[in-house]
């Protein structure tokens, strides 16, 4: 091998090493835990925002199912009070029967 060939090979080796180090740094940056966490939180936030926007649009187009679901939800939350109203009415009518 001539001296020119050796110098060219050394130059190619230095360039390949520089490319390899650059790729390594890119991979380290992509695999950085903080960067991954930020990227994931952005994606989750974007997906949540998109889902919320879709839900709001659907509710605007057809509000009846939303109103029905809200009524069912409220009735579920107030189920004990509602049941108490029926029990009290039943208890009062039983007491009235006893006194008569």
Buried (B, 14 or more C-beta within 10 A) or exposed (E): EEEEEEEEEEEEEEEEEEEEEEEEEEEEEEEEEEEEEEEEEEEEEEEEEEEEEEEEEEBEEEEEEBEEEEEEEEEEEEEEEEEEEEEEEEEEEEEEEEEE
